[in-house]
Amino acid sequence: MKLSEHMLGKIEDHKHRIGELLVQHTSLTREQLEQALAQQEETGMLIGEILLKKNFIHPHDIVKVICIQNGIPYLKEIAVDEIDPNIIRNITIGYAKQHEMLPILETDYNVTVAVSDPFNFNVINDLQLIFGKRVNVVVTTSLRLQDAINRVYEKANQNLVDSIEDEFEETLDLDGPIDILDAGSDEAPVIRFVNSIIFRAVKERASDIHIEPYEKETIYRFRVNGVMQEVLRQPRKTHANVSSRIKVMAKLDVSEKRLPQDGRIKIKIAGKDIDIRLSTVPLSHGERIVMRILEKGTTVLRLESLGFSGQCLKDLEEISRRKYGIFYVSGPTGHGKTTTLFAMLDRINTPERMIITVEDPVEYEMAGISQIQINSKIDLTFAYALRSILRQNPDVIMVGETRDQETAEIALTASQTGHFVLSTIHTNDAASATTRLIDMGVEPFLIASSLAAVLAQRLIRTLCPDCKQPTVPTPFELSLLQINSVPADATIFKPKGCPKCNRGYQGRTTVAELLMVNDEVRALILARSDAVTIKKAAIRSNMRTLRQDALEKLYKGFTSVEEVVHTINEEEDERKNLKAAAPEKESV
């Protein structure tokens, strides 16, 4: 536990009285106290810092005696079974753990909250706003609080699942009383346990559920806003039954545990249609399971709401009106490439245009579009499907991913014969897409004559509008951002964290760079120029880079310095390319 300056100041202001209380209520001896007081006279250090540095006391000993001195109740145990789980309905588990607080009792006029730091007034103010009542504080250790938080939130989650079990589709088969530990009737059934994990993930807006078996335990993690978060640990002996239950839901071979398997699960939760993509791979201690959660009823987002703006948005609108050519979206896995493509298709989708997609798998279902899902088991690959749909004479073709030379060449050739083609490719930035295609074996003349534009994008977390705080970047942060100063009209914000958000962040937005293929870029492609040279030419044509777009969103208060550094600076190739294109530091 880290003691606040307020608490250390308290012990300094009342060091003699608190010193006596420490001797009475902790393992501190009078000789140790005298020794610390003598050192305090010599060095001027705070008495609390001396006692902690010498390991004479535990940090929470100070909190305990300050509570005794100020009449603040101190709990030796938290009666978790007596806590109504509904009390935490408006507080996220992330907020509770980060601030080490847990409401334990609510009456008509006040709410009692257990905390590890009774002088964290920000938390008390937040709770007064949430409950609209007076907040009474009791204190306990961090360890007891974290354990109680886990148990109360699991209990609350189970109650929520119980209340909506009838909302699940029949595919969940809720009637089976399978005990997760093959023990007595008091053990949680595996069906109910799996349902609760899925429901909790949907409730917390997680994009993925990861179930990872290790030697002694299985760890459950969610990916929320692109960040992995641990939510639960279970004994490893529960894993086989959980794995089997999930595979049954996806209609996979339960007995096959030596080979990877892929499947899909369709469920309904609280009226929402949920499509889950399942992937299993065998490990030494069991099967690792990943479930990608997709809301089937989700409306395809528009480009504006995804974070595109300014000249980039205008250029994308111009591209969507093209009758032929190929448009690539590049970026790492999980950074919204498919979402962007469907936002483009949403603009293109009119009764006058025939659109066919080839995907692996079909993630968004859009009315008016024919969608094909590839199936490697029957050799229905991207290339095979693409070759076949050309005979259907579509106006627009969307290829989920360009993975190999054959797919690339068919797509590029199709774009020259009156078809507008959209696809994704895995590269770090826009300029690298052309070199990746050449590396695949595609001839430069085919790329130069077909390529309309390449969009590189990342997803960056956005700050919670309710709790973000203004801040002034330090010289070190400015150096990480590779700028000399911040514009006079810009305000930089940092995350704080509140019950409405996830540790200060709420959702994600797109950071992008759009390379439009002009005559200069086309000539460089024909000359097999490297990505750095192509990027320099694009910058001369006023292309805004990923870093510049991220900085603009930072200046507008959408994100934080930490997010910009994490999302952009971690790309080593991006840093090298920008340095080559602009050796001097930007002054934005």
GIRA-V766497 format. One record per residue. N is the residue number from 1. RES is the residue in three letters. SS is DSSP state (A for helix, B for strand, O for the rest). Layout:
[[N,RES,SS] [N,RES,SS]]
This chain:
[[1,MET,O] [2,LYS,O] [3,LEU,O] [4,SER,O] [5,GLU,A] [6,HIS,A] [7,MET,A] [8,LEU,A] [9,GLY,A] [10,LYS,A] [11,ILE,A] [12,GLU,A] [13,ASP,A] [14,HIS,O] [15,LYS,A] [16,HIS,A] [17,ARG,A] [18,ILE,A] [19,GLY,A] [20,GLU,A] [21,LEU,A] [22,LEU,A] [23,VAL,A] [24,GLN,A] [25,HIS,A] [26,THR,O] [27,SER,O] [28,LEU,O] [29,THR,O] [30,ARG,A] [31,GLU,A] [32,GLN,A] [33,LEU,A] [34,GLU,A] [35,GLN,A] [36,ALA,A] [37,LEU,A] [38,ALA,A] [39,GLN,A] [40,GLN,A] [41,GLU,A] [42,GLU,A] [43,THR,A] [44,GLY,O] [45,MET,O] [46,LEU,O] [47,ILE,A] [48,GLY,A] [49,GLU,A] [50,ILE,A] [51,LEU,A] [52,LEU,A] [53,LYS,A] [54,LYS,O] [55,ASN,O] [56,PHE,O] [57,ILE,O] [58,HIS,O] [59,PRO,A] [60,HIS,A] [61,ASP,A] [62,ILE,A] [63,VAL,A] [64,LYS,A] [65,VAL,A] [66,ILE,A] [67,CYS,A] [68,ILE,A] [69,GLN,A] [70,ASN,A] [71,GLY,O] [72,ILE,O] [73,PRO,O] [74,TYR,B] [75,LEU,O] [76,LYS,O] [77,GLU,O] [78,ILE,O] [79,ALA,O] [80,VAL,A] [81,ASP,A] [82,GLU,A] [83,ILE,O] [84,ASP,O] [85,PRO,A] [86,ASN,A] [87,ILE,A] [88,ILE,A] [89,ARG,O] [90,ASN,O] [91,ILE,O] [92,THR,O] [93,ILE,A] [94,GLY,A] [95,TYR,A] [96,ALA,A] [97,LYS,A] [98,GLN,A] [99,HIS,A] [100,GLU,O] [101,MET,B] [102,LEU,B] [103,PRO,B] [104,ILE,B] [105,LEU,B] [106,GLU,B] [107,THR,O] [108,ASP,O] [109,TYR,O] [110,ASN,B] [111,VAL,B] [112,THR,B] [113,VAL,B] [114,ALA,B] [115,VAL,B] [116,SER,O] [117,ASP,O] [118,PRO,O] [119,PHE,O] [120,ASN,O] [121,PHE,A] [122,ASN,A] [123,VAL,A] [124,ILE,A] [125,ASN,A] [126,ASP,A] [127,LEU,A] [128,GLN,A] [129,LEU,A] [130,ILE,A] [131,PHE,A] [132,GLY,O] [133,LYS,O] [134,ARG,B] [135,VAL,B] [136,ASN,B] [137,VAL,B] [138,VAL,B] [139,VAL,B] [140,THR,O] [141,THR,O] [142,SER,A] [143,LEU,A] [144,ARG,A] [145,LEU,A] [146,GLN,A] [147,ASP,A] [148,ALA,A] [149,ILE,A] [150,ASN,A] [151,ARG,A] [152,VAL,A] [153,TYR,A] [154,GLU,A] [155,LYS,A] [156,ALA,A] [157,ASN,A] [158,GLN,A] [159,ASN,A] [160,LEU,A] [161,VAL,A] [162,ASP,A] [163,SER,A] [164,ILE,A] [165,GLU,A] [166,ASP,A] [167,GLU,A] [168,PHE,O] [169,GLU,O] [170,GLU,A] [171,THR,A] [172,LEU,A] [173,ASP,O] [174,LEU,O] [175,ASP,O] [176,GLY,O] [177,PRO,O] [178,ILE,O] [179,ASP,B] [180,ILE,O] [181,LEU,O] [182,ASP,O] [183,ALA,O] [184,GLY,O] [185,SER,O] [186,ASP,O] [187,GLU,O] [188,ALA,O] [189,PRO,B] [190,VAL,A] [191,ILE,A] [192,ARG,A] [193,PHE,A] [194,VAL,A] [195,ASN,A] [196,SER,A] [197,ILE,A] [198,ILE,A] [199,PHE,A] [200,ARG,A] [201,ALA,A] [202,VAL,A] [203,LYS,A] [204,GLU,O] [205,ARG,O] [206,ALA,O] [207,SER,O] [208,ASP,B] [209,ILE,B] [210,HIS,B] [211,ILE,B] [212,GLU,B] [213,PRO,B] [214,TYR,O] [215,GLU,O] [216,LYS,O] [217,GLU,B] [218,THR,B] [219,ILE,B] [220,TYR,B] [221,ARG,B] [222,PHE,B] [223,ARG,B] [224,VAL,B] [225,ASN,O] [226,GLY,O] [227,VAL,B] [228,MET,B] [229,GLN,B] [230,GLU,B] [231,VAL,B] [232,LEU,B] [233,ARG,B] [234,GLN,B] [235,PRO,B] [236,ARG,A] [237,LYS,A] [238,THR,A] [239,HIS,A] [240,ALA,A] [241,ASN,A] [242,VAL,A] [243,SER,A] [244,SER,A] [245,ARG,A] [246,ILE,A] [247,LYS,A] [248,VAL,A] [249,MET,A] [250,ALA,O] [251,LYS,O] [252,LEU,O] [253,ASP,O] [254,VAL,O] [255,SER,O] [256,GLU,O] [257,LYS,O] [258,ARG,O] [259,LEU,O] [260,PRO,O] [261,GLN,B] [262,ASP,B] [263,GLY,B] [264,ARG,B] [265,ILE,B] [266,LYS,B] [267,ILE,B] [268,LYS,B] [269,ILE,B] [270,ALA,O] [271,GLY,O] [272,LYS,B] [273,ASP,B] [274,ILE,B] [275,ASP,B] [276,ILE,B] [277,ARG,B] [278,LEU,B] [279,SER,B] [280,THR,B] [281,VAL,B] [282,PRO,B] [283,LEU,B] [284,SER,O] [285,HIS,O] [286,GLY,B] [287,GLU,B] [288,ARG,B] [289,ILE,B] [290,VAL,B] [291,MET,B] [292,ARG,B] [293,ILE,B] [294,LEU,B] [295,GLU,B] [296,LYS,O] [297,GLY,O] [298,THR,O] [299,THR,O] [300,VAL,O] [301,LEU,O] [302,ARG,O] [303,LEU,A] [304,GLU,A] [305,SER,A] [306,LEU,A] [307,GLY,O] [308,PHE,O] [309,SER,O] [310,GLY,A] [311,GLN,A] [312,CYS,A] [313,LEU,A] [314,LYS,A] [315,ASP,A] [316,LEU,A] [317,GLU,A] [318,GLU,A] [319,ILE,A] [320,SER,A] [321,ARG,O] [322,ARG,O] [323,LYS,O] [324,TYR,O] [325,GLY,B] [326,ILE,B] [327,PHE,B] [328,TYR,B] [329,VAL,B] [330,SER,B] [331,GLY,O] [332,PRO,O] [333,THR,O] [334,GLY,O] [335,HIS,O] [336,GLY,O] [337,LYS,A] [338,THR,A] [339,THR,A] [340,THR,A] [341,LEU,A] [342,PHE,A] [343,ALA,A] [344,MET,A] [345,LEU,A] [346,ASP,A] [347,ARG,A] [348,ILE,A] [349,ASN,O] [350,THR,O] [351,PRO,O] [352,GLU,O] [353,ARG,O] [354,MET,O] [355,ILE,B] [356,ILE,B] [357,THR,B] [358,VAL,B] [359,GLU,B] [360,ASP,O] [361,PRO,O] [362,VAL,O] [363,GLU,O] [364,TYR,O] [365,GLU,O] [366,MET,O] [367,ALA,O] [368,GLY,O] [369,ILE,O] [370,SER,B] [371,GLN,B] [372,ILE,B] [373,GLN,B] [374,ILE,O] [375,ASN,B] [376,SER,A] [377,LYS,A] [378,ILE,A] [379,ASP,O] [380,LEU,B] [381,THR,O] [382,PHE,A] [383,ALA,A] [384,TYR,A] [385,ALA,A] [386,LEU,A] [387,ARG,A] [388,SER,A] [389,ILE,A] [390,LEU,A] [391,ARG,A] [392,GLN,A] [393,ASN,O] [394,PRO,O] [395,ASP,O] [396,VAL,B] [397,ILE,B] [398,MET,B] [399,VAL,B] [400,GLY,O] [401,GLU,O] [402,THR,O] [403,ARG,O] [404,ASP,O] [405,GLN,A] [406,GLU,A] [407,THR,A] [408,ALA,A] [409,GLU,A] [410,ILE,A] [411,ALA,A] [412,LEU,A] [413,THR,A] [414,ALA,A] [415,SER,A] [416,GLN,O] [417,THR,O] [418,GLY,O] [419,HIS,O] [420,PHE,B] [421,VAL,B] [422,LEU,B] [423,SER,B] [424,THR,B] [425,ILE,B] [426,HIS,O] [427,THR,O] [428,ASN,O] [429,ASP,O] [430,ALA,O] [431,ALA,O] [432,SER,A] [433,ALA,A] [434,THR,A] [435,THR,A] [436,ARG,A] [437,LEU,A] [438,ILE,A] [439,ASP,A] [440,MET,A] [441,GLY,O] [442,VAL,O] [443,GLU,O] [444,PRO,A] [445,PHE,A] [446,LEU,A] [447,ILE,A] [448,ALA,A] [449,SER,A] [450,SER,A] [451,LEU,B] [452,ALA,B] [453,ALA,B] [454,VAL,B] [455,LEU,B] [456,ALA,B] [457,GLN,B] [458,ARG,B] [459,LEU,B] [460,ILE,B] [461,ARG,B] [462,THR,B] [463,LEU,B] [464,CYS,O] [465,PRO,O] [466,ASP,O] [467,CYS,O] [468,LYS,O] [469,GLN,B] [470,PRO,B] [471,THR,B] [472,VAL,O] [473,PRO,O] [474,THR,O] [475,PRO,A] [476,PHE,A] [477,GLU,A] [478,LEU,A] [479,SER,A] [480,LEU,A] [481,LEU,A] [482,GLN,O] [483,ILE,B] [484,ASN,O] [485,SER,O] [486,VAL,O] [487,PRO,O] [488,ALA,O] [489,ASP,O] [490,ALA,O] [491,THR,O] [492,ILE,B] [493,PHE,B] [494,LYS,B] [495,PRO,O] [496,LYS,O] [497,GLY,O] [498,CYS,O] [499,PRO,O] [500,LYS,O] [501,CYS,O] [502,ASN,B] [503,ARG,O] [504,GLY,O] [505,TYR,B] [506,GLN,B] [507,GLY,B] [508,ARG,B] [509,THR,B] [510,THR,B] [511,VAL,B] [512,ALA,B] [513,GLU,B] [514,LEU,B] [515,LEU,B] [516,MET,B] [517,VAL,O] [518,ASN,O] [519,ASP,A] [520,GLU,A] [521,VAL,A] [522,ARG,A] [523,ALA,A] [524,LEU,A] [525,ILE,A] [526,LEU,A] [527,ALA,O] [528,ARG,O] [529,SER,O] [530,ASP,O] [531,ALA,A] [532,VAL,A] [533,THR,A] [534,ILE,A] [535,LYS,A] [536,LYS,A] [537,ALA,A] [538,ALA,A] [539,ILE,A] [540,ARG,A] [541,SER,O] [542,ASN,O] [543,MET,O] [544,ARG,O] [545,THR,O] [546,LEU,A] [547,ARG,A] [548,GLN,A] [549,ASP,A] [550,ALA,A] [551,LEU,A] [552,GLU,A] [553,LYS,A] [554,LEU,A] [555,TYR,A] [556,LYS,O] [557,GLY,O] [558,PHE,O] [559,THR,O] [560,SER,O] [561,VAL,A] [562,GLU,A] [563,GLU,A] [564,VAL,A] [565,VAL,A] [566,HIS,A] [567,THR,A] [568,ILE,A] [569,ASN,A] [570,GLU,O] [571,GLU,O] [572,GLU,A] [573,ASP,A] [574,GLU,A] [575,ARG,A] [576,LYS,A] [577,ASN,A] [578,LEU,A] [579,LYS,A] [580,ALA,A] [581,ALA,A] [582,ALA,O] [583,PRO,O] [584,GLU,O] [585,LYS,O] [586,GLU,B] [587,SER,O] [588,VAL,O]]
